[in-house]
């Protein structure tokens, strides 16, 4: 993913693993309000059917954020942040940090990887990451959607309480609710995000349009964010609805998708598209730029300790 000069030392898998998790947490801190707005817009159709005219109506990205601040306070924008950071540290570390290692695995150690190999690597690390981080994703979505509960009640009192309550009321399977649509989504997201970033960056460096520095990382990350949003938005909406649903509301992720199509039409699959794009675009920019700098910083520190003079 990173073009290195001959004199540079390639970062190890451990450096990439730690760097990806840290960079993803920083990106989440910056973009979490946009993610919360996206979730509220995605579940709005089912909220209005469940609560009727009393349901809060959101309009647009910034209208949603303004409504949440006015009716629930600024802290509501960061509801579920703890679970979100837990998710990124375990999730991004695997899907992003192990991407280059998986490419080398499929190419048997070769540095040259074609598009098919990159897609296979992205699908593999995306699926692996879901296996580790699915419970954190379920808890994060439940917190972000908690406005559905009446003002006098709260679905969960805290992150640990959420894990315990879900496990008690829905069984351990509840913590892995929506695992299959999430695997599908993250296979798509990983392929669109990492492979697009990889290809755009390689082309920029190949044709000497920019040097391997911040403007190059920014451009590649922005392109990756847009492509990812277009491809993954329908699966993301189904995943959000299904993970946030009450027990028995949908029999499966497919049933959730068909119910959405029947009740709200095809446009429902692109609900929250603008906050998704704003969030993924900005998230990709912050994450990839930070990730590249963390890797370089860690490798410079390592070189300094190995050869201080």
Order of alpha helices (4+ residues) and beta strands (2+ residues): alpha-alpha-alpha-alpha-alpha-alpha-alpha-alpha-alpha-alpha-alpha-alpha-alpha
